[in-house]
Amino acid sequence: MQLQQTQRNNVKLRLGISGASGFGKTYSALQLAYGMTSDWSKIAVIDTENSSASLYSDLGNFNVLNLFPPYSPERYIEAIQTCEKANMDLIIIDSITHEWQGEGGCLQIHEKLGGRFQDWAKVKPRHQNFIDAILRSKCHIITTTRRKTDYSLDVGSNGKSKVVKHGTKEITSEGFEYELSVNFELINENHLCKVSKDRTNLFHGKPEFIINSATGKKLKAWCNQGVSLEDVKQEINATNTLEGLRHLYQKHRSLKQEIHSLIMARKSEIENTSQIVDNKQIINTKTIQNNGIDNSNTTSGQ
C-alpha cells in the first residue's frame, strides 16, 4: 500500500442518456458527441435500434456498427474493441438495454440456465466484463438506455392490494448509473432533459434544458482540466532513470493503461544506454590495463 498526492488527469467521459421511445436519445447523443469531438468522422455508433442512427446521416459522416442478435455481453465488448481499433474518439452505444433485456441478453441467458438465483453467478461476471469494457475504454463513451414506467403492488390501509406508479426506470442492470460521470434523463418528446447524476457540477441545480453541441463542448472542457496524456508522454521521454519512471507510473496511475507501453519502452532505452556506458567503461579499463602491461614489458626489456 502506498499513499500518494491526488492529481487530476484528463479523463474520458462516461455519460448516459435515458428516455422513453421517441424522446430523442440517439439525436441527443449525436449532438453531444459532435460538440465533444468537432469531427463527425471520429464518432462511432454501436446501433442495436434497427439502424435508427442512420436516419441522422444528414448530420455528418459519423461511423455506424449495426449490432444484431444475440445481444450478449461478449458481442458488445467486441463491438467496443472494433471501434477502439479504428481509432475513434467517441463511441455511442445505442442502446445498452439490449445487453440486459434483449434477445441473447443477460436476462435471457439467466433464463436459459434455469432462472434460479444461483444461476446469476454465471451471468453477472459476463455482464461485469461489459461494464468494465466501458469504464476502461480509451474513448469517450455515451450510452443510451430505454426507460419504462415502474409499478409496484402495495397493500393499502383497507387491506386491499393496489397498483402504485413510481415514475420511470432505466431498463438495464441495477446500479449502472453509479458508474457514470453524468446521467441525463429525457423527459418528453421535445428532447427536454434533466440531470439525475452529475459529477462535473456543470448541470446540477440548473433548470431543464435541451442537449446540443454546446453541451458537448462544456463537457469536453471539463474532461481536459487535468494533466493531458501528451504532457505525461513528455515527462516520460525526459526521464533518464528507472527510479524516475517508477515515480511517474505511481503519479499517473489513473492513466496506467495508456502509459504502460510508453513506460516499458523508455525503460528499455534507459537500460540499453546504461549497458552501452558500462561496456565502454569495461573497454576503456581493459585498454588502460593492456597499455600498462605493454609499457611494463617495454621497460623491462630495456
C-alpha positions in Angstrom: 0.0 0.0 0.0 1.2 3.5 -0.7 -0.3 7.0 -0.2 0.1 9.5 -3.0 -0.9 13.0 -3.5 -4.1 13.4 -5.5 -3.8 14.7 -9.0 -6.4 15.4 -11.7 -5.7 13.9 -15.1 -7.6 14.4 -18.3 -10.5 12.0 -18.2 -12.6 10.1 -20.7 -16.3 10.8 -20.4 -18.7 8.1 -19.3 -22.2 9.6 -19.9 -25.7 8.1 -20.0 -28.8 9.4 -21.8 -32.1 7.6 -21.0 -35.6 8.1 -22.0 -38.8 6.5 -23.4 -39.1 5.6 -27.1 -39.3 8.7 -29.3 -37.8 11.1 -26.8 -34.6 11.7 -28.8 -31.9 9.6 -27.2 -30.0 9.0 -30.5 -30.2 12.5 -31.8 -29.2 14.0 -28.4 -26.2 11.6 -28.2 -25.1 12.6 -31.7 -25.4 16.3 -31.0 -23.4 15.9 -27.7 -20.8 13.8 -29.4 -20.1 16.3 -32.1 -19.7 19.1 -29.5 -17.0 17.0 -27.9 -15.1 16.0 -31.0 -15.8 18.7 -33.6 -15.3 15.8 -36.1 -18.1 13.5 -37.2 -15.6 11.0 -38.6 -14.2 10.3 -35.1 -17.6 9.3 -33.8 -18.8 5.7 -33.9 -22.3 4.5 -33.1 -22.9 0.9 -32.0 -26.5 0.6 -33.2 -28.9 -2.0 -31.8 -32.0 0.1 -32.6 -32.8 -1.2 -36.1 -30.3 1.2 -37.8 -32.0 4.2 -36.3 -28.7 6.1 -36.1 -28.5 6.1 -39.9 -31.7 8.2 -40.0 -29.5 11.1 -38.9 -26.8 10.6 -41.6 -27.5 14.1 -42.9 -25.9 15.5 -39.7 -22.4 14.3 -40.7 -20.2 11.4 -41.8 -20.1 9.5 -38.5 -19.5 5.8 -38.4 -22.0 3.1 -37.6 -21.6 -0.5 -36.4 -25.0 -2.2 -36.7 -25.2 -4.9 -33.9 -27.8 -7.7 -34.3 -28.9 -10.5 -32.0 -27.7 -12.2 -30.0 -27.0 -9.2 -27.7 -24.6 -11.0 -25.4 -22.1 -9.0 -23.3 -19.3 -10.5 -25.3 -20.7 -9.2 -28.6 -21.0 -5.7 -27.1 -17.4 -5.9 -25.9 -16.3 -7.0 -29.4 -18.1 -4.0 -30.9 -16.4 -1.6 -28.5 -13.0 -3.1 -29.3 -13.7 -2.7 -33.0 -14.4 1.0 -32.6 -11.2 1.4 -30.5 -9.1 -0.3 -33.1 -10.5 2.1 -35.7 -9.1 5.0 -33.6 -12.5 6.5 -32.8 -12.5 9.4 -30.3 -16.0 8.8 -29.0 -18.4 5.8 -29.0 -22.1 5.9 -28.7 -23.7 2.7 -27.5 -27.3 2.9 -28.7 -28.6 1.2 -26.6 -27.3 -0.8 -23.7 -30.8 -2.0 -22.9 -30.5 -4.9 -25.3 -27.4 -6.3 -23.5 -29.7 -6.7 -20.4 -33.1 -7.4 -21.7 -32.7 -8.1 -25.5 -32.5 -11.3 -27.4 -29.5 -13.2 -26.1 -29.0 -10.6 -23.4 -28.3 -11.2 -19.7 -31.9 -11.9 -18.6 -32.4 -14.4 -21.4 -29.1 -16.1 -20.6 -30.2 -16.4 -17.0 -33.5 -17.9 -18.0 -31.8 -20.5 -20.3 -29.5 -21.5 -17.4 -32.7 -22.4 -15.4 -33.7 -19.0 -14.0 -32.6 -19.9 -10.5 -30.9 -17.4 -8.1 -27.7 -19.3 -8.1 -27.6 -19.1 -11.9 -26.7 -15.3 -11.6 -23.2 -16.4 -10.5 -22.6 -17.4 -14.2 -24.3 -14.3 -15.7 -23.1 -11.4 -13.5 -19.4 -11.9 -14.3 -20.2 -11.7 -18.0 -22.2 -8.5 -17.5 -19.5 -7.0 -15.4 -17.0 -7.6 -18.2 -19.2 -5.5 -20.4 -19.3 -2.7 -17.8 -15.5 -2.9 -17.4 -15.1 -2.6 -21.2 -17.0 0.7 -21.0 -15.1 2.0 -18.0 -11.6 1.1 -19.3 -12.1 2.2 -22.9 -9.6 4.7 -24.2 -12.6 6.5 -25.9 -15.2 8.8 -24.6 -18.4 6.7 -24.3 -22.1 7.8 -24.4 -24.7 5.1 -23.6 -28.4 5.4 -24.3 -30.9 3.4 -22.2 -34.6 2.8 -22.7 -36.9 3.7 -19.8 -40.2 2.1 -18.7 -42.9 3.0 -16.2 -42.2 1.4 -12.9 -45.1 -0.1 -10.9 -45.4 -2.0 -7.6 -48.2 -3.9 -6.0 -48.8 -2.4 -2.5 -51.4 -3.1 0.3 -53.5 -0.1 1.2 -54.8 0.9 4.6 -58.0 -1.0 3.9 -56.0 -4.2 3.4 -56.7 -4.3 -0.3 -53.9 -4.5 -2.9 -53.4 -1.6 -5.3 -51.0 -0.8 -8.1 -48.7 2.2 -7.4 -46.9 4.1 -10.1 -43.3 5.1 -9.3 -42.3 7.1 -12.4 -39.9 5.6 -14.9 -37.0 3.2 -14.5 -34.0 2.5 -16.8 -34.0 -0.9 -18.5 -30.6 -2.1 -17.6 -28.8 -3.6 -14.5 -29.5 -2.1 -11.1 -26.8 0.4 -10.2 -25.4 1.1 -13.7 -25.9 4.9 -13.2 -23.4 4.8 -10.4 -20.6 4.1 -12.9 -21.3 7.2 -14.9 -19.9 10.7 -14.6 -23.1 12.3 -15.9 -26.6 10.8 -16.5 -29.3 12.7 -18.5 -32.9 11.8 -18.4 -35.0 12.9 -21.4 -38.5 13.7 -20.1 -40.6 14.4 -23.1 -40.9 14.3 -26.9 -39.3 17.8 -27.2 -35.9 16.4 -26.1 -36.1 18.3 -22.8 -33.9 16.7 -20.2 -33.0 16.8 -16.5 -29.8 15.5 -14.7 -30.1 12.6 -12.4 -26.4 12.4 -11.7 -23.6 14.9 -12.3 -20.0 14.6 -11.0 -19.0 17.5 -13.2 -21.2 20.0 -11.3 -21.9 21.7 -14.7 -25.6 21.0 -14.7 -26.5 20.3 -11.0 -29.3 22.5 -9.7 -29.9 24.1 -13.1 -33.3 24.1 -15.0 -34.2 21.5 -17.6 -32.6 22.0 -21.0 -32.1 20.5 -24.5 -28.9 18.7 -25.2 -26.9 20.2 -28.1 -23.4 20.5 -29.3 -22.7 23.3 -26.8 -23.4 20.7 -24.0 -20.7 18.6 -25.5 -18.2 21.5 -25.6 -18.8 22.1 -21.9 -18.2 18.5 -21.1 -15.0 18.4 -23.2 -13.6 21.4 -21.3 -14.3 19.6 -18.0 -12.6 16.4 -19.2 -9.5 18.4 -20.2 -9.0 20.3 -17.0 -6.3 18.0 -15.7 -2.8 16.8 -16.9 -3.1 15.6 -20.5 -1.7 12.4 -21.9 0.7 14.4 -24.1 2.1 16.1 -21.0 2.7 12.8 -19.4 4.4 11.4 -22.5 6.8 14.4 -22.5 7.6 13.6 -18.8 8.3 10.0 -19.6 10.6 10.9 -22.5 12.5 13.4 -20.4 13.1 10.9 -17.6 16.6 9.3 -17.6 16.4 6.9 -14.6 14.4 3.8 -13.7 13.5 5.3 -10.3 12.1 8.3 -12.2 9.9 6.1 -14.3 8.6 4.3 -11.2 7.7 7.6 -9.7 5.8 8.7 -12.9 3.9 5.4 -13.0 2.7 5.9 -9.5 2.0 9.6 -10.0 -0.2 8.9 -13.1 -1.8 5.6 -12.1 -5.2 6.8 -13.5 -3.5 6.7 -16.9 -1.7 3.4 -16.4 -3.4 1.7 -19.3 -2.4 4.4 -21.7 1.2 4.9 -20.4 2.2 1.3 -19.6 3.8 0.6 -23.0 5.5 4.0 -23.0 7.0 3.4 -19.6 8.3 0.0 -20.7 9.7 1.3 -24.0 11.5 4.1 -22.1 12.8 1.6 -19.5 14.4 -0.4 -22.3 16.0 2.7 -23.7 17.5 3.6 -20.3 18.7 0.1 -19.7 20.3 -0.1 -23.2 22.0 3.2 -22.7 23.3 2.1 -19.3 24.6 -1.1 -20.9 26.5 0.8 -23.6 28.1 3.1 -21.0 29.1 0.0 -18.9 30.6 -1.7 -22.0 32.6 1.4 -22.8 33.9 1.6 -19.3 35.0 -2.0 -19.5 36.7 -1.5 -22.8 38.5 1.6 -21.5 39.6 -0.2 -18.4 41.0 -3.1 -20.5 42.8 -0.7 -22.8 44.4 1.0 -19.8 45.4 -2.3 -18.4 46.8 -3.5 -21.7 48.7 -0.3 -22.2 50.1 -0.7 -18.7 51.3 -4.2 -19.4 52.8 -3.2 -22.7 54.6 -0.3 -21.0 55.9 -2.6 -18.3 57.1 -5.1 -20.8 58.9 -2.4 -22.8 60.5 -1.1 -19.7 61.8 -4.5 -18.5 63.1 -5.2 -22.0 65.2 -2.0 -21.9 
